[in-house]
Amino acid sequence: MISGEKSKQKINIYKISYVLILITVFLPLQIFPQTSIQSVYVNTAPTIDGHIGESEWLKAAVVDSFTQREPNTGDPVSEQTIFYICYDADNLYIAARCYDDPGLIAAQQLERDANLSNDDKIVIILDTFLDRRSAYWFQVNALGCIGDATLSQNGAALNKEWDGLWVGKSGIHETGWDVEMKIPFKSLAFNPDNDSWGLKLEREIQRKSEKSYWPVANVNSYKFQVSDAGLLVGLRGITQGIGLDIRPYGLAGIDQKKTEKNKFNADVGLDVFYQITPAIKSALTINTDFAQTEVDDKQINLTRFPLFFPEKRDFFLDGASYFQFGREGDRSNEYAKRLIVFFSRQLGLDNDRNPIPILGGLKVTGQEGNWNIGVMDVMDEREDGFRNFAVARVSRNFGSQSMIGMIGTLGNANSEIQNYVLGMDLKLATSTLGGNKNLSFLLFGLKSQTENISDKDYSFGAEINYPNDFLSFRAGYNQIERNFNTGIGFVPRKGIINSYVEGGISPRPQKWGILQFHFLTSLDYITNMRNYLLTREIRFQPMGIRFNSGDDVKMQVSSHYEFLSENDTISSIPLASGIYEFWQYSTHFSTARRRDLWIELSYNWGDFYNGKRRTTAIQSGYKVMVSLFIGFDLEYTEGTLSQVDFTREVYRLKANILFSPEVTLNNFFQYDNYSKQMGWQSRFRWILSPGNELNLVWNSISQDPFERFTITESAARIKFQYNYRF
C-alpha cells in the first residue's frame, strides 16, 4: 500500500511539473510591437456609393504599404492598394482603392454572405477589445457583395453566420475598383475605456493566388490571425446610442399535403437586442421563426453512426463562439465533431430535423475585461409538452493567448429524463513561438448527470496542436465513457478511448507554377474502455499540390480496421459482427472557382468491410452572367456489402438569380435515391436596408418524382421584418 501511494505521488508530481513547464513556456511569450495608424475624426460623413471621390476621404488616415503573405512571401503587393480610414461619433468609415486591369478582376458573387474565397476582395479585421484573440471580420468584393463574421481562438474559429448591420458598396472603373464601407458603432461590442483597436487589412487577387496584408502577416499565422494585427489608435468620442434594437416580424403562409386540406396560417414574433454594457449584448426572442433558413444538404450515410449537420439558424449562430468548449471552433480539426457539449440543433428541431415551435429564448454574450460570457435559455414545444434548455459558458483569458473556462448545460432533447453536464477546459497557447509560430495545448474534462445513472459518465481529453506552414502536427486523446450523456450536445460514439495524431510537411518550391506541396499522414485509433481495438484508420497523402492558378490535385491511401462486437447495419444493409480490414484509395482534382466555369472531381474506390465500394463526386458551377449562377452536384456510390449490391445517389441543382446584392432569388433542388424524395426550396430575399427585409420562401417535397411528378407536401411563407434601432 505504501509503495503504491508513493508511486501515485510521483505520478502527480510529474503531472504538476509538466503543467508548470507548459505554463512557463506559454505565458512569457508576448506579442511583438505592432504597426499603428492614427484615426481621423470627420465632421461630415462621406457618401457611401462605391466610388471614392468625396473630399472627406482626403482627410482620412491612409494605409498603402501592403506585403504579400503568398505566393511571394515578404514582397510588396503586386497591384497598388490604398486604404482610407476615418470616423465620426456614430460610424467607422473605410474605403479602399484597388488598382488593377478591370478586365482581369475576378468578381462572381453578388449575394450577401456569399463565399468570396474565389473572388478578388478586401478584408477588414477589427479587434475591438484589443485582446489579440477575437475580432469582427468584414469582406467586400468588386461587385459590392458583402460578408461578415466573428473570429475567435486567434482566428482559428470563424463564425460567418453573424450578420451585422452595416453598408458596403463597390464600383469597377478604368484603373481598378473602389470599396466604401460604413460600420455603425451600434453594430459592434467594444471597450469604451480603450481608444485603440486592433486592425488588420487584406487584399486578395485570385488570378495570382495573391494575399497581401497590412501589417505584415507570415505564412505560419492563421489566415485571419488576430494577434499580429496593427493598431488603430485615437478612437475617442464614439457612441453606441442606447444600444437597443427592436425587430418585430409578421408572417403568413399556407401548408399543403396531398391527403389533407390546405392550412392557412399567420403569425407574429419579436426579437429584442440590448447592449447591457458596450461589451455585453443581450437578445430576447419571442415566438421565434426561421422560415427563411436554408435547408440542409442531403447526405449519404455509409457509416454506423449519426451524421453531423451544421447549424444555420440566425438566433443560435449569433454569438456562437462564446459557447464553444474544448476543441470546438477550430475549422481544421475534424476530431472536434466527435464531442460537442452544446449543439444548438438539438433545440427547435425534432429527431428528423423538422422544425418544432420555439416559444422564446434569452441569450447574453460578451466580454468584460478578461472574462468571456455566454448564457442562453430556450423553451420549445414537443409532443410531450414544453421543454426548457439552458447553457452557460464562462472563460477567462490570461497570458497572450491562453484561457481557462467552465461550461454547464441543463436539459435533455432526446428524452424526458433530466440531464445536466458540467465541464472545465484549459488552453495554453502562443502565436510567437520561435518568433512567429503557433502552438497550443488543450486539456478538458466533463461530467454528465442523468437521472437513474450514477457512474461511468465522464469524458476528458487533451490535445497539442502545432498548425504552421512548413511543418504541422496535431496529437490528441479523448475518453468518452458509455454513460456520458450530453442532453443538448452531439456525441455520435460513446464508450470509447480515442487517440489520434496527424502531421505533414508543406514545402513551397516557388517554381513550376506550384504554390505549395502537401505531404500528410494521420492515425486514428479507437478502443473500448478495456483497450480492445475497435477502429483504426491510417491515412497517407503522398501527393497534394496547390498551383499558383488556384487549381489543386491530391491523392490519398487509407488502411482501415473495424471490430463489430455485435451485428449492425449500414444504410439498412445488415453487417455481421467480427473483424474487418480493408484498404481504400481516393483522387481529387479541382479547378479554380474564380473562373466562370469550374469543376471539382473526386473518385474513391477500394474494399468496404466484406465488400467493395466506389464513389464518384462531381461539383460544378457556371456563371452564365453576373446575375445568373447554375451549380450542379452529384454523389454516386455503388458497391456490395454482405453480398448485397447497392447504389446511393444524391443530386443537387442550384439556379440563383442575383438582381443586386440586396435582391436575390435562390432555387435549390435535391434528390436522393434512398428516400426517393426530391426537395425544392426557393428563397426570394429583398434587403430594403440593413435589418429590414422581405422574404418569400417555398418548400416542397415530391415522392418518386421520376415515376410521376406530384408534390406530396409544400409550404409557402411570406415574412417581413423591420429593425428599429435606438
TAPE-V392201 format. One record per residue. N is the residue number from 1. SS is DSSP state (@ for helix, = for strand, . for the rest). NEAR is the number of other C-alpha atoms within 8 Angstrom. Layout:
N & SS & NEAR
N & SS & NEAR
//
This chain:
1 & . & 4
2 & @ & 5
3 & @ & 6
4 & @ & 7
5 & @ & 8
6 & @ & 8
7 & @ & 8
8 & @ & 8
9 & @ & 8
10 & @ & 8
11 & @ & 8
12 & @ & 8
13 & @ & 8
14 & @ & 8
15 & @ & 8
16 & @ & 8
17 & @ & 8
18 & @ & 8
19 & @ & 8
20 & @ & 8
21 & @ & 8
22 & @ & 9
23 & @ & 9
24 & @ & 8
25 & @ & 8
26 & @ & 13
27 & @ & 12
28 & . & 7
29 & . & 11
30 & . & 8
31 & . & 9
32 & . & 4
33 & . & 4
34 & . & 9
35 & . & 7
36 & = & 8
37 & = & 9
38 & = & 8
39 & . & 13
40 & . & 11
41 & = & 7
42 & . & 10
43 & . & 5
44 & . & 5
45 & . & 8
46 & . & 9
47 & . & 5
48 & . & 11
49 & . & 7
50 & . & 12
51 & . & 10
52 & . & 10
53 & . & 5
54 & . & 8
55 & @ & 7
56 & @ & 10
57 & @ & 13
58 & @ & 6
59 & @ & 9
60 & . & 11
61 & = & 11
62 & = & 8
63 & = & 8
64 & . & 8
65 & . & 8
66 & . & 12
67 & = & 15
68 & = & 17
69 & = & 15
70 & = & 10
71 & . & 12
72 & . & 8
73 & . & 10
74 & . & 8
75 & . & 7
76 & = & 9
77 & . & 10
78 & . & 4
79 & . & 7
80 & . & 9
81 & = & 13
82 & = & 10
83 & = & 11
84 & = & 12
85 & = & 14
86 & = & 15
87 & = & 13
88 & . & 11
89 & . & 7
90 & . & 11
91 & = & 11
92 & = & 12
93 & = & 12
94 & = & 11
95 & = & 13
96 & = & 12
97 & = & 12
98 & = & 11
99 & = & 10
100 & . & 11
101 & . & 9
102 & @ & 11
103 & @ & 4
104 & @ & 7
105 & . & 11
106 & . & 12
107 & . & 10
108 & . & 10
109 & . & 12
110 & . & 13
111 & . & 13
112 & . & 9
113 & . & 9
114 & . & 10
115 & . & 6
116 & . & 9
117 & . & 4
118 & . & 10
119 & . & 14
120 & . & 14
121 & = & 12
122 & = & 12
123 & = & 11
124 & = & 11
125 & = & 14
126 & = & 11
127 & = & 15
128 & . & 13
129 & . & 11
130 & . & 9
131 & . & 6
132 & . & 13
133 & . & 14
134 & . & 14
135 & = & 13
136 & = & 12
137 & = & 12
138 & = & 11
139 & = & 11
140 & = & 15
141 & = & 15
142 & . & 15
143 & . & 12
144 & . & 14
145 & . & 16
146 & = & 14
147 & = & 12
148 & = & 14
149 & = & 13
150 & = & 12
151 & = & 15
152 & = & 12
153 & @ & 10
154 & @ & 15
155 & @ & 14
156 & . & 13
157 & = & 12
158 & = & 11
159 & = & 11
160 & . & 10
161 & . & 10
162 & . & 12
163 & . & 9
164 & . & 6
165 & . & 9
166 & = & 10
167 & = & 9
168 & = & 14
169 & = & 14
170 & = & 16
171 & = & 12
172 & = & 10
173 & = & 8
174 & . & 6
175 & . & 8
176 & = & 13
177 & = & 14
178 & = & 16
179 & = & 17
180 & = & 16
181 & = & 12
182 & = & 12
183 & = & 11
184 & = & 11
185 & @ & 12
186 & @ & 10
187 & @ & 10
188 & . & 7
189 & . & 12
190 & . & 8
191 & . & 9
192 & . & 6
193 & . & 4
194 & . & 7
195 & . & 9
196 & . & 11
197 & = & 13
198 & = & 16
199 & = & 12
200 & = & 13
201 & = & 11
202 & = & 11
203 & = & 12
204 & = & 12
205 & = & 13
206 & @ & 12
207 & @ & 10
208 & @ & 8
209 & . & 12
210 & = & 12
211 & = & 12
212 & = & 14
213 & = & 14
214 & = & 14
215 & . & 14
216 & . & 10
217 & . & 11
218 & . & 8
219 & . & 10
220 & . & 11
221 & . & 14
222 & . & 9
223 & . & 5
224 & . & 9
225 & . & 11
226 & . & 15
227 & . & 9
228 & . & 10
229 & . & 13
230 & = & 13
231 & = & 12
232 & = & 13
233 & = & 11
234 & . & 9
235 & . & 9
236 & . & 5
237 & . & 5
238 & . & 10
239 & . & 8
240 & . & 10
241 & . & 7
242 & . & 6
243 & . & 13
244 & = & 11
245 & = & 11
246 & = & 11
247 & = & 11
248 & = & 11
249 & = & 11
250 & = & 11
251 & = & 11
252 & = & 11
253 & = & 11
254 & = & 11
255 & = & 11
256 & = & 11
257 & = & 10
258 & . & 8
259 & . & 4
260 & . & 6
261 & . & 7
262 & . & 8
263 & = & 7
264 & = & 8
265 & = & 7
266 & = & 8
267 & = & 7
268 & = & 9
269 & = & 12
270 & = & 12
271 & = & 12
272 & = & 11
273 & = & 12
274 & = & 10
275 & = & 12
276 & = & 9
277 & = & 6
278 & . & 12
279 & . & 12
280 & = & 13
281 & = & 14
282 & = & 12
283 & = & 11
284 & = & 11
285 & = & 12
286 & = & 11
287 & = & 11
288 & = & 12
289 & . & 6
290 & . & 7
291 & . & 7
292 & . & 8
293 & . & 7
294 & . & 5
295 & . & 5
296 & . & 5
297 & . & 5
298 & . & 8
299 & . & 5
300 & . & 7
301 & . & 8
302 & . & 6
303 & . & 7
304 & . & 7
305 & . & 6
306 & . & 7
307 & . & 6
308 & . & 5
309 & . & 5
310 & . & 5
311 & . & 8
312 & . & 8
313 & . & 8
314 & @ & 9
315 & @ & 5
316 & @ & 9
317 & @ & 12
318 & . & 9
319 & . & 10
320 & @ & 9
321 & @ & 9
322 & @ & 11
323 & @ & 11
324 & . & 9
325 & . & 9
326 & . & 9
327 & . & 9
328 & . & 9
329 & . & 11
330 & . & 10
331 & . & 8
332 & . & 4
333 & . & 7
334 & @ & 6
335 & @ & 7
336 & @ & 11
337 & @ & 10
338 & @ & 9
339 & . & 10
340 & = & 12
341 & . & 11
342 & . & 12
343 & . & 9
344 & @ & 9
345 & @ & 8
346 & @ & 10
347 & . & 10
348 & . & 11
349 & = & 11
350 & . & 9
351 & . & 5
352 & . & 5
353 & . & 6
354 & . & 7
355 & = & 7
356 & . & 10
357 & . & 10
358 & = & 14
359 & = & 11
360 & = & 12
361 & = & 12
362 & = & 11
363 & = & 11
364 & = & 12
365 & = & 13
366 & = & 12
367 & = & 10
368 & = & 9
369 & . & 4
370 & . & 8
371 & = & 10
372 & = & 13
373 & = & 14
374 & = & 15
375 & = & 11
376 & = & 11
377 & = & 11
378 & = & 13
379 & = & 12
380 & = & 14
381 & = & 12
382 & = & 9
383 & . & 4
384 & . & 4
385 & = & 6
386 & = & 8
387 & = & 9
388 & = & 9
389 & = & 13
390 & = & 11
391 & = & 13
392 & = & 12
393 & = & 13
394 & = & 11
395 & = & 11
396 & = & 10
397 & = & 11
398 & = & 9
399 & . & 11
400 & . & 12
401 & . & 13
402 & = & 14
403 & = & 12
404 & = & 12
405 & = & 11
406 & = & 11
407 & = & 14
408 & = & 11
409 & = & 15
410 & = & 13
411 & . & 13
412 & . & 14
413 & . & 9
414 & . & 6
415 & . & 6
416 & . & 6
417 & . & 7
418 & . & 10
419 & = & 14
420 & = & 14
421 & = & 16
422 & = & 11
423 & = & 11
424 & = & 11
425 & = & 13
426 & = & 12
427 & = & 11
428 & = & 14
429 & = & 12
430 & = & 15
431 & = & 12
432 & = & 11
433 & = & 10
434 & . & 5
435 & . & 5
436 & . & 10
437 & = & 12
438 & = & 14
439 & = & 12
440 & = & 11
441 & = & 11
442 & = & 13
443 & = & 12
444 & = & 12
445 & = & 11
446 & = & 11
447 & = & 11
448 & = & 13
449 & = & 11
450 & = & 11
451 & . & 7
452 & . & 4
453 & . & 8
454 & . & 7
455 & . & 5
456 & . & 8
457 & . & 15
458 & = & 12
459 & = & 12
460 & = & 11
461 & = & 11
462 & = & 11
463 & = & 11
464 & = & 11
465 & = & 11
466 & = & 11
467 & = & 11
468 & . & 11
469 & . & 10
470 & . & 8
471 & = & 11
472 & = & 12
473 & = & 11
474 & = & 13
475 & = & 11
476 & = & 11
477 & = & 11
478 & = & 11
479 & = & 11
480 & = & 13
481 & . & 13
482 & . & 9
483 & . & 11
484 & . & 13
485 & . & 11
486 & . & 14
487 & . & 13
488 & . & 17
489 & . & 12
490 & = & 12
491 & . & 11
492 & . & 9
493 & . & 7
494 & . & 10
495 & . & 11
496 & = & 13
497 & = & 13
498 & = & 11
499 & = & 11
500 & = & 12
501 & = & 11
502 & = & 11
503 & = & 11
504 & = & 11
505 & = & 12
506 & . & 11
507 & . & 8
508 & . & 8
509 & . & 9
510 & . & 9
511 & = & 6
512 & . & 5
513 & . & 8
514 & = & 13
515 & = & 13
516 & = & 11
517 & = & 14
518 & . & 12
519 & = & 11
520 & = & 11
521 & = & 11
522 & = & 12
523 & = & 11
524 & = & 12
525 & = & 11
526 & = & 12
527 & = & 13
528 & . & 11
529 & . & 9
530 & . & 5
531 & . & 7
532 & . & 7
533 & = & 10
534 & = & 11
535 & = & 12
536 & = & 13
537 & = & 12
538 & = & 11
539 & = & 11
540 & = & 10
541 & = & 13
542 & = & 8
543 & = & 11
544 & = & 12
545 & = & 12
546 & = & 12
547 & = & 11
548 & . & 11
549 & . & 9
550 & . & 12
551 & . & 11
552 & = & 12
553 & = & 12
554 & = & 11
555 & = & 12
556 & = & 12
557 & = & 11
558 & = & 11
559 & = & 12
560 & = & 13
561 & = & 12
562 & = & 11
563 & = & 11
564 & = & 11
565 & . & 6
566 & . & 7
567 & . & 9
568 & = & 10
569 & = & 9
570 & = & 11
571 & . & 7
572 & . & 5
573 & = & 9
574 & = & 9
575 & = & 10
576 & . & 8
577 & . & 10
578 & = & 8
579 & = & 8
580 & = & 10
581 & = & 9
582 & = & 11
583 & = & 11
584 & = & 13
585 & = & 11
586 & = & 11
587 & = & 11
588 & = & 11
589 & = & 11
590 & = & 11
591 & . & 10
592 & . & 11
593 & . & 11
594 & . & 12
595 & . & 7
596 & . & 10
597 & = & 9
598 & = & 13
599 & = & 11
600 & = & 12
601 & = & 11
602 & = & 11
603 & = & 11
604 & = & 12
605 & = & 11
606 & = & 11
607 & = & 11
608 & = & 11
609 & . & 10
610 & . & 8
611 & = & 11
612 & = & 12
613 & = & 13
614 & = & 11
615 & = & 11
616 & = & 12
617 & = & 12
618 & = & 12
619 & = & 11
620 & = & 11
621 & = & 13
622 & = & 10
623 & = & 11
624 & = & 9
625 & = & 6
626 & . & 10
627 & . & 11
628 & = & 11
629 & = & 14
630 & = & 12
631 & = & 12
632 & = & 12
633 & = & 12
634 & = & 12
635 & = & 12
636 & = & 11
637 & = & 11
638 & = & 11
639 & = & 11
640 & = & 11
641 & = & 14
642 & . & 9
643 & . & 6
644 & = & 7
645 & = & 8
646 & = & 8
647 & = & 8
648 & = & 12
649 & = & 13
650 & = & 15
651 & = & 11
652 & = & 12
653 & = & 11
654 & = & 12
655 & = & 11
656 & = & 12
657 & = & 10
658 & = & 13
659 & . & 9
660 & . & 9
661 & . & 12
662 & . & 11
663 & = & 12
664 & = & 15
665 & = & 12
666 & = & 12
667 & = & 11
668 & = & 12
669 & = & 11
670 & = & 13
671 & = & 13
672 & = & 13
673 & . & 9
674 & . & 6
675 & . & 5
676 & . & 10
677 & = & 12
678 & = & 13
679 & = & 12
680 & = & 12
681 & = & 13
682 & = & 12
683 & = & 13
684 & = & 11
685 & = & 12
686 & = & 10
687 & = & 11
688 & = & 8
689 & = & 6
690 & . & 9
691 & . & 9
692 & = & 11
693 & = & 13
694 & = & 12
695 & = & 13
696 & = & 13
697 & = & 13
698 & = & 12
699 & = & 11
700 & = & 12
701 & = & 12
702 & = & 13
703 & = & 11
704 & . & 10
705 & . & 11
706 & . & 5
707 & . & 5
708 & . & 6
709 & . & 9
710 & . & 7
711 & = & 10
712 & = & 10
713 & = & 11
714 & = & 12
715 & = & 11
716 & = & 11
717 & = & 13
718 & = & 11
719 & = & 12
720 & = & 11
721 & = & 12
722 & = & 10
723 & = & 10
724 & = & 7
725 & = & 7
726 & . & 7
//
